Amino acid sequence: MDPNLRKLEEIKQSLNAKFYEREHEVEGILLALLARQHLLMIGPAGTAKSALSTELAKIIDGTNYFQWLLTPFSTPEEVFGPLSLKELEVGVYKRNTANKMPEAEIVFLDEIFKANSAILNSLLTLINERLFYNGDAPVETPLISVIGASNEYPEEGEGLEALFDRFFLRYEISYIEDEQNFLSMLKSEGKMEELPSMNLKELYELQELTDNVHVPDKVFETLVTIRQALFDEGIRPSDRRFKQALCVLKAKAVLHQRNHVQLGDLSVLENALWETLDQKETVCNVIRRYTTHSVERTLATIEREAEEIYDMAVRDHSAEAGMEAMEKLKVLVGDLEQLKEDEPAEATKIIELSNKLTSLSKEVENSRVDEQYTDGTVDSTSEQNETEGVFFRM
């Protein structure tokens, strides 16, 4: 295994062991780092939102980490740095950004929706474009990910829709539900366990690996189908959000040590494609419709098609019909081979069906040889057996 992938897996396991019932959020944070996206956690105080984010400063060595609690009275100086008095003396309005957000790779902003208008505009540009306007020209920032946290959703009419949209991944986080997990959390309180870590160079290498992950056509086609299904429900995620989705899907493949995206990876979009809280359930239902047991549905479709092809070959005993049936079955076997590459976890089921289709193709071929040998005469008993054979073999 690639050493960087091994470190990534160790980090994921360690965070899951330390934070009970936070597997989805841990995955989301790691996906955000790999895909260079931003993540928002919404939930009551005391649910480890800030603790999770603080761990990022420990597990990624060499990063500039910035953390701040925003209030309605927060000033731009707190987030972006104070004005440079030296620059002001020569008439230049410029901030000293040392140790502030414009120079950080990883940022945690608590109570993000408390940001006031004095901070908001610069924050929007910095998060989205990774640019900070300091003086006369925009300055590129090294920002990788912003982790935002809030105890509540922003209210309508507060002008925070654009800020909410900047966070591609959104997770609702609640208190620990399982009593045993809660007890384990109490017993482990105070224990200082050193987490595994990686350096910034290794993170960049993993990001490059993420960029090169293969996205099969089936995933693109399913994204188009999901988009249309959401449109039919009156939900219209932006084109930009679907483009960002590809980065996160690739990151999920890397997190699971794959070089290609699987249909099951699309489940992460349940945390991404809704814009308002009342859309969330509908979005989740649509995505689950096209991702849950997707391989089983594909296999069932291929099996039904093979049955129809074989049944037609049984009814029409001509050589032409036999050749056509064998060609179609060959195409279906090829589809299964591609599916096996895309979904290796389901290889056993796929191979089993592929073997059945290969057997059917041989039966069709042998039946034509038998007919040629008997001058094309087939008695009613054998024809009946052939017709019924499809039901037993499939």
N, C-alpha and C positions, 0 to 999 in steps of 0.2 A: 504493500500500500504506500502511496505517496506520503512522505513524512508530514507534509502540511495537512493533508486530509486526516491523518492519524491525530494530529494535534487538535484539529477542529472537532473531531469526534470526542476526544478526551475532554475538551472544554464543554461541549454540550452535555455530556454525561455528568460532569462535575457540577454544573449549574443546576441540572435537574435534581441531583442528589441534595443540593443545598437549599433549593427553593421548592417547597412542596406544592403540587398542583399548579405549576407554572410552566408546564412543558410547551404549551402553545406560544406563550410569551417568549420563552427562551429561544425557541425555533425562530420566532419572528424577529428578534433582535439580531440573531446570527444571519438570517436572510437579508435583513436590512444592511448589515455590514458588507456581505458578499455582493449585493446588488446595488450598493451605493444609494439606497433609498432611505426614507424617513418613516418612523414608527410612532404611533400614538397609543398610550395606555390610558384608559378611562375607568375610574373606579374609586371607591371610598378611601379615605386616609388609612394607613396602616396595612396596606396589601402588598408591600414590598416593591412598589413601582420605582422609587428612588434607589432602593438597595440593589435591584437588578441592574439598573443603569450604572450605578457606581462601580459595579464589578467590571464593566467594560474598560475602565481606566487601569484595572489590574491585569486583565487577561490579554490586552493588546499593549505590549511594552513599546515605549518610545513614542506614544501618541501624545499630542497636546489635547488635554481633556478640559472642557469648560462646563461648569454646572451652576445654574442660578435659579432662584425662586422668584418668579415674577409676581408683582402686585400692581394694583391700579396706580400706585405712586412710584413705580420703578422708573428710572431715568435712562436715557440712551447711554450715559456714561457708564452705568453699571454693566451693560451688556456689550457695548462696542468700544468702550474706552474713553478716557477724558480728552478734552481738547488739548492739543499741544500748544503751550504758551509760547514756545520758541517760534512755531510756525505763525501764530497769531501776530507776533511782533512784525512780521513781514507781510501781513495781510492775507495769509493763507489759512483757511478754515479746515483743519485736519485733526484727526484723532490719533492718539497714541494707543494702538490696538494690542500692545504686548499683554499676554496672558488673558485676553478677552476672546469673545466668540469668533471674530474674523480670522484669528490665527489658530483655531482649534480644528482637529480632524474629527473628533467625536464630541457631541454636545448633548447635555441633558437640561431641558428647560421645564421646571416644575410649575404647575398652575399656568400653563402656556396661554390659556384664554383670558388671563388677567392682563395680557399685554395691552398697553394703551396706544393711542394713535401716534405718539411720538416715537415709539419703538417699532410699530407694526410695519410700516412701509419698508424700512431697511431690512427687517426680519424676513419679509416675504421674498425680497430679491435675493438675499443671502441664501435662504433655504433652497429656492428653486433654481436660480442661475449660478449659485456659488460665487457671486460677485458682491463686493462691498464698495459702495461709492464713498471714497475717502479723499476729500480735496476735489480736484478737477476731473479725475478719471476713475473709472471702476477698477478695482483691484481683485484679481482672482484669489480665491481662498482655498485652503486645502481640505475643506469640509467633506467628510465621507457620509456621516449620518447624524441626524438630529433625532433624539428620543424625546418626545414630548409626553407630559403627564398632566392629567386634570382630574379633579374629583367629580366633574360633571360635564355634560355636553354644552357647547355654546348655545345660547338662546338666539332665536330668530330675531333679526333686526339689529343685532349688535355689530354687524359689519365684519364678522369673523369667518364668513364662508370661505374666503380665499385662503386664510390660514389653515382652516380645517382641511381644505383640499390639498394642501402641500404634503400631508402625511398619507403616503400610499397605503401603508398597513395600519389597521386600527383594531385594537383589542380591548374588549371589556374585561376587566379584572375584578374578582370578588374575593371574599374571605375564604379560607380553607374550609371545605365542606366535610370531608371525611374525618371522622373522629380520630382514627388511628394516625392519620397524617398530622392532624392538629396536635396530638400527643407527642408524636415524634419531633415536631417543630419545637414544642416546649422543652423537651429533653435535650435537644441539640443546641439550645440557646446558649450563647457565650463561647461555643467551641470555635476555635480559630483554625480552619483548615485551609492550607495553601492551595489555590486553584492552579491548574496548568495554564500556560500562557503561550502566546506567539508574538513575534515582533512585527513591526509595521511592514517590513519587506515581505515577510511571509503572507501577511494579509493581502498585500498587493498582488502577490503571485496567485493566491486563491481567487482574487477578483478577475485576473486575466484568465484563469482556468474557467471561471464562470462564463466569461464572455464567449468562450469557444465551445460551450455545450451545444449539442445538436437538438433542434426542435423538429420533430417529425411532422409531416403534413397533416396527420390525423389530429394533432394538437391544434394546429392553425385552424383546421376545419371546425373543430369543436368550439374554439373561441368565437368564430363567426356565428355558429349556431347559438351559443350563449348570448352573444351580443344581440341577436335578433329576438331571442326569447325575452330578454330584458326590455328591449324596445317595445315589444308587444304588451308588456306590463306597465309601460309608461315610464320606465327607468332608463336613462340615457347617459351611461358613463362616457366620459370624454375619450376621444381617440388617443390622447396623450396617456390616459390611464391604462388603456389596453396595451400601448407600447411599453409602458413601464412594467406591465404584467409579465412580459416576456423575460425581463431581467430577473424578476423574482422567481419565476418558474425555473429558469436556469440555475439560480442559486439553490433552489430546493433540490434539484438533481445533484448538485455538488455536495450538499449537506448529507445526502443519502448515498454518496460515493458512486454516482453514475455519471456517464458522459452524454446522456440524452434525457430529455424530458419525457415523463410518462403522463398518461391521462389523469391518473390519480393525483398528480401534483397540482392540478387545477383547483383542488379543494381549498388551497390557501387563499384563493380569490374571494372566498366568503368574507374575508377580512379587508377587502379592498374595493369592491365594485359598487358599494352603496354610498349614497351621498347624505341621506337623512336617516334618522333612526327608524322611521316608519317603513323604510325600504329594506331594512336589514333582513327580515325574515323572508321576504319574497326573493331577494338575491340569493340567500342561502338555499332556498328550495330549488331555484332554477339551476344553480351550480351542482347541487347534489343529484339532480335529475340526470345530468350528463356526465357525472364523474363516478358516482357510486355504482360499483359492480359493472363498470363500463366494459371490462374485458369479457365478463360473462355475457353481456348483451351482444357484443361483437361475435363471440363464438356461437351463440344461439342463432344469430342471423346467417352466419356462414353455414351452419349445419342445416338450417331450413333450405337455403339455396342449393346445397349439395343434394338434399332429398329430392327437390324438384328436378334437378338435372338428371339424377339417376332414374327417377320415375319416368321421365320422358324417354330416356334411352331404353327403358324396359318396354314401353308401349310401341316405340318405333324401332324395329329391328334392322333398319338399313345400316349399311356401313357408314354412310354420311352422318347419320344421327349419332352413331357410336363415336366417330372421330370428333364431332362437335362436343359431345359430352365429356370426352377425355380431355379436350383442350380447356373446357370451362373448369373442370375439376382441377386441372393443373394450375390454372390461374388462382383458384381458391387456396391451393396448397402454398403457392407463392405468397399470397396475402397472409397466411398463417406464419410463414417464415419471418415476414417483416414484423408481424405482431409479436413474435417471440423475441425479436431484437428490441422492440420498443417496451415490452413488458416482461422482462426475464423472470420476475417473481411468479408469473403464471405459466412458466415454461411447461410444467407437467401436463396441465390441462390442454395447452395448445398442441403439444406433441401427440397426445392421445387422439385428438380430433384429426390432426394431420395424417396419422396412421390410418384412421378410418377412411378418410377421403382417398388415400392412396390405394387402399384395398378395394374401394368401390370402383376406382378407375381401372384396376386390373380385372375386376369382374366384368366390366363393360367390354374391355378388350377381349377377354376369354370367350365371352358369349358370341362375339362376332367370329372368332376363329371356329367355334363349335358349329355355328350356322353355316359357314363356308364348307366345313367338313361334311355336313349333312345336307348340302345343297339348299340351305335356307329353310328347311322344314323344322318346325318346332311344335311339339305336341302341347295340348292345352294344359296338361299337368305341370310341365316345366315352366310354361309361361306364367301360370298362376303362382308357382313358387318364386319366380323371378320378381313378380309384382309385389308379393308379400315380403320379399327379402329385405327391402329397404327399411321396413319398420323394425325388423329384428336387428339389423346391422347398425342402425343409427341409435 
